[in-house]
């Protein structure tokens, strides 16, 4: 995939070409932030204890291509 950048003052143009795998690797941490966990309050309190952060940290990004 190509990404074209242009400097607004000088007009210099730079092209960056990345594969899908390179993009996944670069975005892995940000993509993990998109994962959610369904946590429910315990009883009738506002306390939420489900260990979502620990659970989500175990996920590993897999190779995926369409």
Legacy VTK file of the C-alpha trace (Angstrom):
# vtk DataFile Version 3.0
C-alpha trace
ASCII
DATASET POLYDATA
POINTS 66 float
0.000 0.000 0.000
1.358 3.398 -0.942
1.176 6.516 1.234
1.972 9.847 -0.411
3.164 12.781 1.725
3.642 16.344 0.477
5.298 19.206 2.337
3.000 22.268 2.185
5.779 24.847 1.837
8.487 23.180 -0.258
6.180 20.945 -2.292
8.586 18.034 -1.738
6.827 14.708 -2.175
7.717 11.475 -0.381
6.241 8.043 -1.065
6.148 5.331 1.597
5.230 1.804 0.521
4.229 -0.727 3.183
2.919 -4.273 3.023
-0.163 -5.331 4.949
2.072 -7.199 7.404
4.190 -4.099 8.018
1.067 -2.026 8.697
-0.262 -4.648 11.143
3.055 -4.726 12.985
3.184 -0.930 13.253
-0.409 -0.675 14.492
-0.521 -3.754 16.752
-0.503 -1.818 20.056
-3.123 0.648 18.831
-5.288 -2.172 17.492
-5.128 -3.939 20.875
-6.571 -0.770 22.430
-9.676 -1.313 20.287
-10.455 -4.663 21.947
-13.220 -4.485 24.529
-14.384 -6.693 27.347
-17.911 -7.005 28.690
-17.534 -6.179 32.371
-20.577 -6.097 34.621
-20.890 -4.465 38.044
-20.926 -6.936 40.938
-24.355 -7.069 42.550
-25.906 -3.649 43.050
-22.595 -1.825 43.470
-20.584 0.210 41.016
-17.563 -2.067 41.565
-16.424 -3.763 38.381
-14.027 -6.675 38.814
-13.559 -8.921 35.851
-9.852 -8.739 35.013
-10.506 -7.383 31.518
-7.080 -5.780 31.209
-5.328 -9.033 32.105
-7.594 -11.020 29.784
-7.172 -8.649 26.820
-3.396 -8.506 27.211
-3.278 -12.223 26.286
-4.619 -11.623 22.749
-2.059 -11.865 19.939
-2.505 -10.287 16.526
-2.791 -12.945 13.821
-1.866 -12.691 10.140
-4.983 -11.877 8.158
-5.488 -11.281 4.481
-8.642 -11.016 2.432
LINES 1 67
66 0 1 2 3 4 5 6 7 8 9 10 11 12 13 14 15 16 17 18 19 20 21 22 23 24 25 26 27 28 29 30 31 32 33 34 35 36 37 38 39 40 41 42 43 44 45 46 47 48 49 50 51 52 53 54 55 56 57 58 59 60 61 62 63 64 65
